[in-house]
């Protein structure tokens, strides 16, 4: 999914740069080497005048509107422009989603569906027979029967649980050790 002018209009024009020098250099390099059609597309998508981009060249302060417009049009990771990543990467829905969430734009982020792997076809019966969970304290009966867990689970809305599951799956894809916890959240959602 791509960002639209309406979605961009909801973004604030605050500085999101983590490293002003990197932002200056990267935005200037990519914008000046872009074709005129790409520059015009960036201006139109961001809804800002070109002078706003030139101000980034001087000051190193950049708004989400400029970052996301350039990332989408030039197919570069938005985190590259803010100085949070040193690799250019490609602009994917997952990165756009992560960027928006990290900048406090959750409502807008969930309009962009992150790239997904094929769904797990496990059934509740097959999950209950999963041998990898045996002996794991996280999945023991004393853990699942603890009063603190049932109170915490009751306090979670379905939306919160889905958001938690998405975060765990992203962490797992990034090489974290969140797979078993994600499986547990899936089981909780099925109940």
Secondary structure as a PSIPRED ss2 file (coil, helix, strand):
# PSIPRED VFORMAT (PSIPRED V4.0)

   1 X C   1.000  0.000  0.000
   2 X C   1.000  0.000  0.000
   3 X C   1.000  0.000  0.000
   4 X C   1.000  0.000  0.000
   5 X H   0.000  1.000  0.000
   6 X H   0.000  1.000  0.000
   7 X H   0.000  1.000  0.000
   8 X H   0.000  1.000  0.000
   9 X H   0.000  1.000  0.000
  10 X C   1.000  0.000  0.000
  11 X C   1.000  0.000  0.000
  12 X C   1.000  0.000  0.000
  13 X C   1.000  0.000  0.000
  14 X C   1.000  0.000  0.000
  15 X E   0.000  0.000  1.000
  16 X C   1.000  0.000  0.000
  17 X C   1.000  0.000  0.000
  18 X C   1.000  0.000  0.000
  19 X C   1.000  0.000  0.000
  20 X H   0.000  1.000  0.000
  21 X H   0.000  1.000  0.000
  22 X H   0.000  1.000  0.000
  23 X H   0.000  1.000  0.000
  24 X H   0.000  1.000  0.000
  25 X H   0.000  1.000  0.000
  26 X H   0.000  1.000  0.000
  27 X H   0.000  1.000  0.000
  28 X H   0.000  1.000  0.000
  29 X H   0.000  1.000  0.000
  30 X H   0.000  1.000  0.000
  31 X H   0.000  1.000  0.000
  32 X H   0.000  1.000  0.000
  33 X H   0.000  1.000  0.000
  34 X C   1.000  0.000  0.000
  35 X C   1.000  0.000  0.000
  36 X H   0.000  1.000  0.000
  37 X H   0.000  1.000  0.000
  38 X H   0.000  1.000  0.000
  39 X H   0.000  1.000  0.000
  40 X H   0.000  1.000  0.000
  41 X H   0.000  1.000  0.000
  42 X H   0.000  1.000  0.000
  43 X H   0.000  1.000  0.000
  44 X H   0.000  1.000  0.000
  45 X H   0.000  1.000  0.000
  46 X H   0.000  1.000  0.000
  47 X C   1.000  0.000  0.000
  48 X C   1.000  0.000  0.000
  49 X C   1.000  0.000  0.000
  50 X H   0.000  1.000  0.000
  51 X H   0.000  1.000  0.000
  52 X H   0.000  1.000  0.000
  53 X H   0.000  1.000  0.000
  54 X H   0.000  1.000  0.000
  55 X H   0.000  1.000  0.000
  56 X H   0.000  1.000  0.000
  57 X H   0.000  1.000  0.000
  58 X H   0.000  1.000  0.000
  59 X H   0.000  1.000  0.000
  60 X C   1.000  0.000  0.000
  61 X C   1.000  0.000  0.000
  62 X C   1.000  0.000  0.000
  63 X E   0.000  0.000  1.000
  64 X H   0.000  1.000  0.000
  65 X H   0.000  1.000  0.000
  66 X H   0.000  1.000  0.000
  67 X H   0.000  1.000  0.000
  68 X H   0.000  1.000  0.000
  69 X H   0.000  1.000  0.000
  70 X H   0.000  1.000  0.000
  71 X H   0.000  1.000  0.000
  72 X H   0.000  1.000  0.000
  73 X H   0.000  1.000  0.000
  74 X H   0.000  1.000  0.000
  75 X C   1.000  0.000  0.000
  76 X C   1.000  0.000  0.000
  77 X C   1.000  0.000  0.000
  78 X H   0.000  1.000  0.000
  79 X H   0.000  1.000  0.000
  80 X H   0.000  1.000  0.000
  81 X H   0.000  1.000  0.000
  82 X H   0.000  1.000  0.000
  83 X C   1.000  0.000  0.000
  84 X C   1.000  0.000  0.000
  85 X C   1.000  0.000  0.000
  86 X C   1.000  0.000  0.000
  87 X C   1.000  0.000  0.000
  88 X C   1.000  0.000  0.000
  89 X C   1.000  0.000  0.000
  90 X C   1.000  0.000  0.000
  91 X C   1.000  0.000  0.000
  92 X C   1.000  0.000  0.000
  93 X H   0.000  1.000  0.000
  94 X H   0.000  1.000  0.000
  95 X H   0.000  1.000  0.000
  96 X H   0.000  1.000  0.000
  97 X H   0.000  1.000  0.000
  98 X H   0.000  1.000  0.000
  99 X H   0.000  1.000  0.000
 100 X H   0.000  1.000  0.000
 101 X H   0.000  1.000  0.000
 102 X H   0.000  1.000  0.000
 103 X C   1.000  0.000  0.000
 104 X C   1.000  0.000  0.000
 105 X C   1.000  0.000  0.000
 106 X H   0.000  1.000  0.000
 107 X H   0.000  1.000  0.000
 108 X H   0.000  1.000  0.000
 109 X H   0.000  1.000  0.000
 110 X C   1.000  0.000  0.000
 111 X C   1.000  0.000  0.000
 112 X C   1.000  0.000  0.000
 113 X C   1.000  0.000  0.000
 114 X C   1.000  0.000  0.000
 115 X C   1.000  0.000  0.000
 116 X C   1.000  0.000  0.000
 117 X C   1.000  0.000  0.000
 118 X C   1.000  0.000  0.000
 119 X C   1.000  0.000  0.000
 120 X C   1.000  0.000  0.000
 121 X C   1.000  0.000  0.000
 122 X C   1.000  0.000  0.000
 123 X C   1.000  0.000  0.000
 124 X H   0.000  1.000  0.000
 125 X H   0.000  1.000  0.000
 126 X H   0.000  1.000  0.000
 127 X H   0.000  1.000  0.000
 128 X H   0.000  1.000  0.000
 129 X C   1.000  0.000  0.000
 130 X C   1.000  0.000  0.000
 131 X H   0.000  1.000  0.000
 132 X H   0.000  1.000  0.000
 133 X H   0.000  1.000  0.000
 134 X C   1.000  0.000  0.000
 135 X C   1.000  0.000  0.000
 136 X C   1.000  0.000  0.000
 137 X H   0.000  1.000  0.000
 138 X H   0.000  1.000  0.000
 139 X H   0.000  1.000  0.000
 140 X C   1.000  0.000  0.000
 141 X H   0.000  1.000  0.000
 142 X H   0.000  1.000  0.000
 143 X H   0.000  1.000  0.000
 144 X H   0.000  1.000  0.000
 145 X C   1.000  0.000  0.000
 146 X C   1.000  0.000  0.000
 147 X H   0.000  1.000  0.000
 148 X H   0.000  1.000  0.000
 149 X H   0.000  1.000  0.000
 150 X H   0.000  1.000  0.000
 151 X H   0.000  1.000  0.000
 152 X H   0.000  1.000  0.000
 153 X H   0.000  1.000  0.000
 154 X H   0.000  1.000  0.000
 155 X H   0.000  1.000  0.000
 156 X C   1.000  0.000  0.000
 157 X C   1.000  0.000  0.000
 158 X H   0.000  1.000  0.000
 159 X H   0.000  1.000  0.000
 160 X H   0.000  1.000  0.000
 161 X H   0.000  1.000  0.000
 162 X H   0.000  1.000  0.000
 163 X H   0.000  1.000  0.000
 164 X H   0.000  1.000  0.000
 165 X H   0.000  1.000  0.000
 166 X H   0.000  1.000  0.000
 167 X H   0.000  1.000  0.000
 168 X H   0.000  1.000  0.000
 169 X H   0.000  1.000  0.000
 170 X H   0.000  1.000  0.000
 171 X H   0.000  1.000  0.000
 172 X H   0.000  1.000  0.000
 173 X H   0.000  1.000  0.000
 174 X C   1.000  0.000  0.000
 175 X C   1.000  0.000  0.000
 176 X C   1.000  0.000  0.000
 177 X C   1.000  0.000  0.000
 178 X C   1.000  0.000  0.000
 179 X H   0.000  1.000  0.000
 180 X H   0.000  1.000  0.000
 181 X H   0.000  1.000  0.000
 182 X H   0.000  1.000  0.000
 183 X H   0.000  1.000  0.000
 184 X H   0.000  1.000  0.000
 185 X H   0.000  1.000  0.000
 186 X H   0.000  1.000  0.000
 187 X H   0.000  1.000  0.000
 188 X H   0.000  1.000  0.000
 189 X H   0.000  1.000  0.000
 190 X H   0.000  1.000  0.000
 191 X C   1.000  0.000  0.000
